């Protein structure tokens, strides 16, 4: 059996690559992470839809060369006509069109291509400009609206102390003396989620329901294993959260159990506080205020779920949408790697 045993530093680096790299490099990094978790070569091949020989090739490449071995080898081909073209495209895209005298507020590939030809006499096709943008890390996506108050960064005066307590708990987890879970909940709406997409012809119209409905999901992510626990209810009530807490306590019946969460009303309700008082081995670690979306990795899982089951399409009824979400959590969500060196 071919398994790769990673050090903490190697595992952390691969987790970063699996999230931040694009295309095949991220998939190859995930193959190595699965091998470290003692998934067999046939299992990894089935997960990624490829042959066993492909999996073995990249595992051996990683053993010999490390992260560099996961990159594609240089291919022969015609050198670019203008070796600085890619850097010029990146530099110009980093400035607003208004800085160059345009009335437009954002660049399109066609506008950028025409401007480069006029200003720099750099004649690049639209496909070349698009390729250069992607190579420099640009992507086509929808921005988010934010109230002006959010632009003024708010800080939790207790943030440093809260993060220190989470770090101390992570050290206990690394020593096998405790378990640590990140908790959160979300509402899945029948109203479709809008995401940037490629389209051809007229702008795609996504129908909306006659009236919106929603369904509540509770989730907990194991910081050590990446396993995701979940439950769903028709409402997001405190009694439902307590039922979820009971399930988690049953899944981790021994030792200290740290739960990292924000101070949302459902987490601080009286019935929830009574449950914590009766279960002393379960301890709450509060996330800093105003940063829960960035600091809680469960938020990323909610985003993945909504992208898969609710983006740019109307499910028709809430039952069908919930069934898709349940199938995603049960069969499609792999163990989620975390950037937590202390508990890796």
Buried (B, 14 or more C-beta within 10 A) or exposed (E): EEEBEBEEEBBBBBBBBBBEBEEEBBBBBBBBBBBBBEBBBEBBBEBBEBEBEBBBBBBEBBEEEEBEBBEEEEEEEEEEEBEEBBEBBBEBBEEEBEEBEEEEEEBEBEBBBEBBEEEBEBEBEEEBBBBBBEEBEBEEEEEEEEEEEEEEEEEBEEBEEBBEBBEEBBEBBBEEEBBBBBBBBBEBBBBBBEBEEEEEEEEEEBEEBEEEBBBBBBBBBBBBEBBBBBBBBEEBBBBBBBBBBEEBBEBBEEEBBBBBBBEBEBBBBEEBEEBBEEEEEBBBBBBBBBBBEEBBBBBBBBBEBBEBBBBBEBBEEBEEBBEBBBEBBEEEBEBBBBEBBBBB
